[in-house]
Amino acid sequence: MSIPGYDFPHSIIDHSKVNRGQQIDLKGEVTRIDEDTVTIDLGPLVTVDRDKVRLMEKYRPPKRRKALVVAPD
C-alpha cells in the first residue's frame, strides 16, 4: 500500500476486497504534530502531510474513578 507523503510502502492485513486506487481509512494514534506533518503510530511510525489526515474520533480524556482529594472524616 502506498501512503501519500510517506516515502516507503506500508503493509496491512485486510481480508476484504480492495481495488487499486481505492481509498481506505487507517486508524492510529497521533504521536507528534509538526508544522506541516503528522506522525501516526500504525504499528511502525508513519509521517504524512497534515492535509492527508482527518480526525475520526473526538478525544475524550479518561474519567477519574476516585476523587483527587480525600474528604476528611
Backbone as numpy.savetxt, mean C-alpha at the origin, in Angstrom:
# Nx Ny Nz CAx CAy CAz Cx Cy Cz
4.62 -8.83 -14.13 3.77 -7.67 -14.13 4.67 -6.45 -14.13
4.27 -5.43 -14.83 5.03 -4.19 -14.89 4.25 -3.09 -14.18
4.91 -2.37 -13.30 4.28 -1.27 -12.56 4.85 0.03 -13.10
4.00 0.99 -13.52 4.52 2.26 -14.03 5.35 2.97 -12.97
6.52 3.44 -13.34 7.40 4.15 -12.43 8.31 3.24 -11.63
8.13 1.93 -11.74 8.96 0.96 -11.04 9.79 0.26 -12.10
11.11 0.29 -11.97 12.00 -0.16 -13.03 12.22 -1.67 -13.10
11.61 -2.44 -12.22 11.82 -3.89 -12.20 10.47 -4.60 -12.30
10.46 -5.81 -12.87 9.20 -6.57 -12.90 8.81 -7.00 -11.49
7.54 -7.16 -11.25 7.03 -7.56 -9.95 6.14 -8.77 -10.15
6.34 -9.82 -9.37 5.55 -11.04 -9.51 4.41 -11.04 -8.50
3.25 -11.51 -8.96 2.11 -11.69 -8.06 1.53 -13.07 -8.31
0.86 -13.61 -7.31 0.15 -14.87 -7.47 -1.33 -14.50 -7.58
-1.89 -14.71 -8.74 -3.28 -14.39 -8.99 -3.87 -15.52 -9.81
-4.88 -16.19 -9.26 -5.46 -17.34 -9.93 -6.61 -16.95 -10.86
-6.98 -15.68 -10.89 -8.03 -15.25 -11.80 -7.43 -14.99 -13.18
-8.27 -14.87 -14.17 -7.78 -14.64 -15.53 -7.52 -13.14 -15.71
-6.28 -12.79 -15.96 -5.86 -11.42 -16.16 -5.31 -11.31 -17.57
-5.76 -10.30 -18.31 -5.29 -10.09 -19.67 -4.19 -9.04 -19.70
-3.38 -9.09 -20.73 -2.31 -8.11 -20.91 -2.91 -6.71 -21.03
-2.36 -5.74 -20.30 -2.82 -4.37 -20.34 -3.95 -4.06 -19.38
-4.49 -5.09 -18.72 -5.57 -4.89 -17.77 -5.01 -4.30 -16.48
-5.72 -3.33 -15.91 -5.28 -2.73 -14.65 -5.81 -3.56 -13.49
-4.97 -3.74 -12.47 -5.38 -4.45 -11.26 -4.98 -3.60 -10.07
-5.67 -3.80 -8.96 -5.36 -3.08 -7.72 -4.46 -3.95 -6.86
-3.38 -3.38 -6.40 -2.47 -4.04 -5.47 -2.57 -3.30 -4.14
-2.82 -4.02 -3.08 -2.93 -3.40 -1.77 -1.64 -3.61 -1.00
-1.19 -2.55 -0.37 0.01 -2.62 0.44 0.03 -1.47 1.41
0.92 -1.54 2.35 1.04 -0.50 3.36 2.07 0.53 2.90
1.70 1.79 2.97 2.62 2.87 2.60 3.67 3.00 3.69
4.93 2.95 3.29 6.02 3.05 4.26 6.73 4.39 4.20
6.67 5.07 3.05 7.36 6.36 2.92 6.72 7.17 1.81
6.61 8.48 2.05 6.10 9.41 1.04 7.14 10.50 0.85
7.63 10.66 -0.37 8.57 11.71 -0.71 7.82 12.77 -1.53
8.57 13.72 -2.10 7.95 14.80 -2.87 7.10 14.28 -4.02
7.62 13.36 -4.82 6.86 12.88 -5.98 6.83 11.37 -6.09
7.28 10.65 -5.05 7.24 9.19 -5.06 6.64 8.66 -3.76
6.14 7.44 -3.84 5.58 6.75 -2.68 6.19 5.35 -2.64
6.62 4.91 -1.46 7.15 3.56 -1.28 6.09 2.73 -0.57
5.76 1.57 -1.19 4.70 0.71 -0.69 5.28 -0.67 -0.43
4.84 -1.29 0.66 5.27 -2.64 1.00 4.31 -3.63 0.38
4.73 -4.27 -0.73 3.94 -5.29 -1.41 4.55 -6.67 -1.23
5.34 -6.83 -0.21 6.23 -7.99 -0.04 7.62 -7.40 -0.11
8.12 -7.15 -1.33 9.29 -6.27 -1.45 8.81 -4.82 -1.45
9.69 -3.90 -1.12 9.33 -2.48 -1.18 9.32 -2.03 -2.63
8.25 -1.36 -3.03 8.09 -0.87 -4.40 7.91 0.63 -4.34
8.70 1.39 -5.10 8.60 2.85 -5.15 8.02 3.25 -6.49
6.90 4.00 -6.44 6.21 4.42 -7.66 5.90 5.91 -7.57
5.50 6.49 -8.69 5.11 7.89 -8.72 3.81 8.09 -7.93
3.65 9.27 -7.34 2.47 9.55 -6.52 1.18 9.49 -7.33
1.23 9.83 -8.61 0.00 9.85 -9.40 -0.48 8.45 -9.77
0.32 7.41 -9.50 -0.08 6.03 -9.78 -0.73 5.36 -8.57
-0.78 6.06 -7.44 -1.28 5.49 -6.19 -2.58 6.19 -5.80
-3.53 5.40 -5.29 -4.75 5.99 -4.76 -5.09 5.33 -3.44
-5.75 6.08 -2.59 -6.13 5.60 -1.26 -7.33 4.67 -1.39
-7.19 3.45 -0.90 -8.27 2.47 -0.99 -9.11 2.43 0.29
-8.49 2.60 1.43 -9.19 2.55 2.70 -8.75 3.74 3.55
-9.69 4.28 4.27 -9.37 5.38 5.18 -8.62 4.82 6.38
-7.57 5.52 6.80 -6.79 5.07 7.95 -7.56 5.37 9.22
-7.69 4.37 10.05 -8.32 4.54 11.36 -7.36 4.00 12.40
-6.92 4.85 13.33 -5.99 4.37 14.34 -6.67 3.34 15.24
-5.92 2.42 15.82 -6.53 1.41 16.69 -7.15 2.05 17.92
-8.27 1.48 18.37 -8.96 2.00 19.56 -8.29 1.46 20.80
-8.22 2.29 21.83 -7.62 1.87 23.09 -8.61 1.04 23.88
-8.09 -0.02 24.46 -8.95 -0.87 25.26 -8.95 -0.46 26.72
-7.87 0.17 27.15 -7.76 0.61 28.55 -7.54 2.12 28.53
-7.95 2.76 29.60 -7.73 4.20 29.73 -6.24 4.46 29.94
-5.78 5.61 29.46 -4.37 5.97 29.63 -4.06 6.30 31.08
-5.02 6.88 31.79 -4.81 7.27 33.18 -5.65 6.36 34.05
-5.05 5.83 35.09 -5.77 4.96 36.02 -6.60 5.84 36.93
-7.89 5.56 37.02 -8.78 6.34 37.89 -8.48 6.03 39.36
-8.47 7.06 40.20 -8.20 6.81 41.64 -9.35 6.03 42.26
-9.01 5.25 43.28 -10.04 4.45 43.96 -10.88 5.26 44.88
